[in-house]
Amino acid sequence: MAAASEGGRALPSAWKWVEIAPGVLLCGAITAAAMGLEGVEAALLGRAWIEALVLAILVGAAVRSFWTPGGLWLPGIRFSAKFLLEVAVVLLGATLSASALAAAGLPMLAGIAAVVAVALTASYWLGRLFGLPRRMAVLIACGNSICGNSAIAAVAPVIGAESKDVAASIAFTAVLGVAVVLILPFIALALHMTPQAYGVLAGLTVYAVPQVLAATAPISSLSAQVGTLVKLVRVLMLGPVVLLLSLFAGRLRAEPDTGESTIKVGETPPGTKPRLHQLLPWFIIGFVALAAARSAGAIPQAALRPASELADWLTILSMAALGLGVDVRTVAKAGMSVTSVVTLSLLVLGLVAFLLIRLLAL
């Protein structure tokens, strides 16, 4: 059963709601379970160390291990994995504002951009050195260098990443991200870093904004403020990176699959020449438009939080769909290589961040 398309994207109107409903409801149930588990985790441990986004993949993959969805479920699962994720990427644009750029100052802005560029390049080539496919190497590079799970989810539909690659990238970066939050304060104390310097280090190395707060709050309020600002500027790098990837995505999309995967985030036949709408997908245009509108003050303040929450919810729903397309045995095969690449990439990021701190004399 093929999905109708217009301009290279799946449209809600192209699907019969009766056909997609079972799969979407299944993904919704997994999403609810993941959010419930996150709540239980927070109640028992004081905070949610594993986010609902990661839990959705794990629960979906667990279901897939015992049961393979048939034709009744696949249309809705594919719809959730592709179109709803693209909508989430568009809404993510409303959460980014250029005001953070002005607040950071030109030297810090240039330094953050340089750190992201170096980390992206190093992470990608480490992935290739360890034999990872190009798309997976790009996912890990973007996740490590920019903003973890959110970057991986935003980049996946641009490069046509496969569900097993997305799941493995998010799973391993999530585990390492928790480790960074726990270890980083001890590094700051051991090196006698100033609160401002530590804030910069945390903002450049920790994956998510809440994790930055968790890593910096034990040190000082100044560290938390500086870390959050640096992290927000780092997140703003996602826009230019995604745009560049969309322009050079043809080669990545043409790379043949190397393993079993039932769900793909963006589908382009191998070996085909990308068209204009594939070089600059509709959701990237939407992302940039909303980011520009937010920066210009055209989006009401009251609408920003609902947009962010809806983007989070749709992303989790999409991750549940991707989890349902993952064969755990296929992901396990890449375990050691992915772990090595993620760990070494994070070490490179940390070293470059230390260099920036020295250059800025913090």
GIDATA-V369944 format. One record per residue. N is the residue number from 0. RES is the residue in three letters. SS is DSSP state (~ for helix, > for strand, _ for the rest). PSI is psi in degrees with one decimal (* if undefined). NEAR is the number of other C-alpha atoms within 12 Angstrom. Layout:
n=(N:N)
res=(RES:RES)
ss=(SS:SS)
psi=(PSI:PSI)
near=(NEAR:NEAR)
This chain:
n=(0:1:2:3:4:5:6:7:8:9:10:11:12:13:14:15:16:17:18:19:20:21:22:23:24:25:26:27:28:29:30:31:32:33:34:35:36:37:38:39:40:41:42:43:44:45:46:47:48:49:50:51:52:53:54:55:56:57:58:59:60:61:62:63:64:65:66:67:68:69:70:71:72:73:74:75:76:77:78:79:80:81:82:83:84:85:86:87:88:89:90:91:92:93:94:95:96:97:98:99:100:101:102:103:104:105:106:107:108:109:110:111:112:113:114:115:116:117:118:119:120:121:122:123:124:125:126:127:128:129:130:131:132:133:134:135:136:137:138:139:140:141:142:143:144:145:146:147:148:149:150:151:152:153:154:155:156:157:158:159:160:161:162:163:164:165:166:167:168:169:170:171:172:173:174:175:176:177:178:179:180:181:182:183:184:185:186:187:188:189:190:191:192:193:194:195:196:197:198:199:200:201:202:203:204:205:206:207:208:209:210:211:212:213:214:215:216:217:218:219:220:221:222:223:224:225:226:227:228:229:230:231:232:233:234:235:236:237:238:239:240:241:242:243:244:245:246:247:248:249:250:251:252:253:254:255:256:257:258:259:260:261:262:263:264:265:266:267:268:269:270:271:272:273:274:275:276:277:278:279:280:281:282:283:284:285:286:287:288:289:290:291:292:293:294:295:296:297:298:299:300:301:302:303:304:305:306:307:308:309:310:311:312:313:314:315:316:317:318:319:320:321:322:323:324:325:326:327:328:329:330:331:332:333:334:335:336:337:338:339:340:341:342:343:344:345:346:347:348:349:350:351:352:353:354:355:356:357:358:359:360:361)
res=(MET:ALA:ALA:ALA:SER:GLU:GLY:GLY:ARG:ALA:LEU:PRO:SER:ALA:TRP:LYS:TRP:VAL:GLU:ILE:ALA:PRO:GLY:VAL:LEU:LEU:CYS:GLY:ALA:ILE:THR:ALA:ALA:ALA:MET:GLY:LEU:GLU:GLY:VAL:GLU:ALA:ALA:LEU:LEU:GLY:ARG:ALA:TRP:ILE:GLU:ALA:LEU:VAL:LEU:ALA:ILE:LEU:VAL:GLY:ALA:ALA:VAL:ARG:SER:PHE:TRP:THR:PRO:GLY:GLY:LEU:TRP:LEU:PRO:GLY:ILE:ARG:PHE:SER:ALA:LYS:PHE:LEU:LEU:GLU:VAL:ALA:VAL:VAL:LEU:LEU:GLY:ALA:THR:LEU:SER:ALA:SER:ALA:LEU:ALA:ALA:ALA:GLY:LEU:PRO:MET:LEU:ALA:GLY:ILE:ALA:ALA:VAL:VAL:ALA:VAL:ALA:LEU:THR:ALA:SER:TYR:TRP:LEU:GLY:ARG:LEU:PHE:GLY:LEU:PRO:ARG:ARG:MET:ALA:VAL:LEU:ILE:ALA:CYS:GLY:ASN:SER:ILE:CYS:GLY:ASN:SER:ALA:ILE:ALA:ALA:VAL:ALA:PRO:VAL:ILE:GLY:ALA:GLU:SER:LYS:ASP:VAL:ALA:ALA:SER:ILE:ALA:PHE:THR:ALA:VAL:LEU:GLY:VAL:ALA:VAL:VAL:LEU:ILE:LEU:PRO:PHE:ILE:ALA:LEU:ALA:LEU:HIS:MET:THR:PRO:GLN:ALA:TYR:GLY:VAL:LEU:ALA:GLY:LEU:THR:VAL:TYR:ALA:VAL:PRO:GLN:VAL:LEU:ALA:ALA:THR:ALA:PRO:ILE:SER:SER:LEU:SER:ALA:GLN:VAL:GLY:THR:LEU:VAL:LYS:LEU:VAL:ARG:VAL:LEU:MET:LEU:GLY:PRO:VAL:VAL:LEU:LEU:LEU:SER:LEU:PHE:ALA:GLY:ARG:LEU:ARG:ALA:GLU:PRO:ASP:THR:GLY:GLU:SER:THR:ILE:LYS:VAL:GLY:GLU:THR:PRO:PRO:GLY:THR:LYS:PRO:ARG:LEU:HIS:GLN:LEU:LEU:PRO:TRP:PHE:ILE:ILE:GLY:PHE:VAL:ALA:LEU:ALA:ALA:ALA:ARG:SER:ALA:GLY:ALA:ILE:PRO:GLN:ALA:ALA:LEU:ARG:PRO:ALA:SER:GLU:LEU:ALA:ASP:TRP:LEU:THR:ILE:LEU:SER:MET:ALA:ALA:LEU:GLY:LEU:GLY:VAL:ASP:VAL:ARG:THR:VAL:ALA:LYS:ALA:GLY:MET:SER:VAL:THR:SER:VAL:VAL:THR:LEU:SER:LEU:LEU:VAL:LEU:GLY:LEU:VAL:ALA:PHE:LEU:LEU:ILE:ARG:LEU:LEU:ALA:LEU)
ss=(_:_:_:_:>:>:_:_:>:>:_:~:~:~:_:_:~:~:~:~:~:~:~:~:~:~:~:~:~:~:~:~:~:~:~:~:~:~:~:~:~:~:~:~:~:_:_:_:_:_:_:~:~:~:~:~:~:~:~:~:~:~:~:~:~:~:_:_:_:_:~:~:~:~:~:~:~:~:~:~:~:~:~:~:~:~:~:~:~:~:~:~:~:~:~:_:_:_:~:~:~:~:~:~:_:~:~:~:~:~:~:~:~:~:~:~:~:~:~:~:~:~:~:~:~:~:~:~:~:_:_:_:_:~:~:~:~:~:~:~:~:~:~:~:~:~:~:_:~:~:~:~:~:~:~:~:~:~:~:_:_:>:~:~:~:~:~:~:~:~:~:~:~:~:~:~:~:~:~:~:~:~:~:~:~:~:~:~:~:~:_:_:_:_:~:~:~:~:~:~:~:~:~:~:~:_:_:_:~:~:~:~:~:~:~:~:_:_:_:_:~:~:~:~:~:~:~:~:~:~:~:~:~:~:~:~:~:~:~:~:~:~:~:~:~:~:~:_:~:~:~:~:~:~:_:_:_:_:_:_:_:_:_:>:_:_:_:_:_:_:_:_:_:_:_:~:~:~:~:_:_:~:~:~:~:~:~:~:~:~:~:~:~:~:~:_:_:_:_:_:~:~:~:~:~:~:~:~:~:~:~:~:~:~:~:~:~:~:~:~:~:~:~:~:_:_:_:~:~:~:~:~:~:_:~:~:~:~:~:~:~:~:~:~:~:~:~:~:~:~:~:~:~:~:~:~:~:~:~:_:_:_)
psi=(110.6:148.3:135.1:154.8:158.3:120.8:23.4:5.4:147.6:131.8:142.9:-37.6:-17.3:-10.1:139.6:124.4:-30.1:-33.1:-38.9:-18.4:-48.3:-44.9:-40.8:-41.4:-37.8:-45.8:-36.5:-39.2:-41.2:-37.8:-45.5:-40.2:-41.4:-42.6:-34.9:-41.5:-36.7:-40.0:-42.5:-42.9:-44.6:-38.1:-37.0:-37.0:-3.6:-22.5:159.7:101.6:-31.7:117.8:159.2:-32.5:-44.5:-41.6:-34.5:-40.8:-44.8:-44.2:-43.9:-43.0:-35.1:-42.5:-43.2:-28.6:-29.2:-16.1:128.7:116.0:136.4:-164.8:-28.1:-33.5:-27.1:-40.4:-45.9:-34.8:-44.3:-39.8:-43.6:-40.1:-29.1:-68.4:-45.8:-32.5:-38.6:-39.4:-40.2:-38.4:-42.1:-48.4:-28.2:-29.1:-30.9:-14.3:-5.0:133.7:139.5:-10.8:-29.7:-30.3:-45.8:-36.4:-29.8:-32.1:150.8:-46.3:-44.0:-41.3:-46.9:-39.0:-42.7:-43.5:-40.4:-41.8:-45.3:-43.0:-46.1:-44.1:-39.5:-49.0:-47.4:-42.4:-42.1:-47.0:-28.1:-41.4:-44.2:-36.5:-34.6:10.2:16.5:146.9:156.7:-44.8:-40.7:-37.5:-39.2:-43.2:-47.8:-40.4:-44.7:-40.4:-46.5:-39.0:-23.2:-76.7:42.2:-127.7:-41.1:-41.5:-42.7:-45.2:-36.3:-36.0:-30.6:-50.1:-21.6:-41.9:3.0:39.1:154.6:154.9:-38.6:-35.5:-42.7:-46.2:-45.0:-42.1:-47.2:-41.7:-47.5:-38.9:-31.8:-45.2:-45.5:-33.1:-40.6:-41.9:-39.6:-43.9:-38.7:-37.2:-33.7:-44.3:-34.9:-35.2:-42.4:-43.4:-41.1:-34.0:0.4:46.8:147.7:156.3:-38.9:-44.1:-41.3:-36.7:-41.8:-44.1:-46.8:-42.4:-28.4:-18.8:-28.0:144.9:-48.5:153.5:-46.9:-35.1:-32.9:-44.3:-40.7:-34.5:-28.6:-28.7:-38.6:-18.7:-60.2:163.0:-33.9:-41.0:-41.7:-42.1:-46.9:-43.7:-42.1:-43.4:-47.8:-41.1:-42.4:-39.9:-40.0:-39.1:-35.0:-22.2:-16.2:-38.8:-57.8:-37.8:-44.4:-38.8:-44.5:-42.5:-36.6:-29.0:-24.8:24.6:-14.1:-43.8:-37.9:-42.3:-27.6:-13.3:127.7:152.6:146.7:8.9:178.7:130.8:129.9:-15.1:133.0:141.0:88.5:123.8:117.3:124.2:134.4:139.2:-3.5:149.9:125.5:140.8:177.0:-41.8:-18.6:-30.6:-34.7:81.4:157.8:-36.7:-23.3:-40.7:-43.2:-40.8:-49.5:-40.1:-43.8:-37.5:-41.3:-40.3:-40.6:-43.8:-31.6:-3.2:18.5:-12.5:124.2:141.0:-35.1:-20.9:-11.7:-46.5:-46.7:-38.4:-42.2:-43.0:-38.9:-39.8:-42.6:-44.9:-44.4:-35.1:-43.2:-41.9:-42.1:-38.4:-34.1:-41.4:-41.6:-38.6:-36.3:-16.4:8.0:129.9:112.0:-34.3:-34.8:-41.9:-40.6:-31.8:-31.6:3.8:-56.1:-41.8:-46.3:-43.5:-43.4:-45.0:-45.9:-43.9:-48.3:-36.9:-40.7:-36.7:-41.6:-44.3:-44.0:-42.0:-41.8:-37.0:-42.0:-39.5:-42.5:-41.6:-40.4:-42.3:-35.9:-2.4:47.1:*)
near=(16:15:24:17:18:15:17:26:31:32:25:26:17:20:23:18:17:17:25:30:23:25:33:36:27:34:45:32:22:38:38:25:27:32:29:21:27:27:21:19:19:17:13:12:13:12:18:26:31:34:39:38:44:44:36:42:49:40:39:44:39:24:27:30:20:14:15:22:28:17:16:20:27:32:37:40:43:47:47:46:50:45:42:41:43:39:40:39:46:37:38:42:39:39:42:37:34:30:21:26:26:18:19:27:18:15:18:32:31:22:29:41:33:24:38:43:28:29:36:36:25:31:39:36:27:32:35:24:19:24:20:36:33:33:44:45:43:48:53:56:47:50:50:52:53:51:43:44:45:45:40:49:53:52:49:51:51:49:44:46:44:49:48:46:51:52:51:46:51:48:41:38:45:40:27:36:39:28:24:35:32:24:21:35:32:20:23:29:18:12:15:14:26:25:29:29:37:46:40:48:46:50:48:54:51:50:45:38:33:28:36:40:34:36:41:42:26:24:30:24:20:21:32:32:30:35:39:38:36:47:44:38:39:49:44:38:37:42:40:26:36:40:27:20:32:34:24:25:37:32:26:38:38:24:24:21:28:20:23:20:28:31:41:42:43:40:37:31:21:16:14:17:18:28:19:16:23:35:31:29:39:28:39:39:27:24:34:32:26:34:31:25:23:28:25:17:20:17:24:17:18:13:18:26:18:18:27:26:18:24:31:32:33:39:44:43:49:52:59:52:54:58:51:47:45:41:34:32:18:23:36:22:19:31:24:18:27:41:30:27:38:46:30:29:39:41:25:31:39:31:21:30:37:31:23:29:29:18:16:20:15:20)
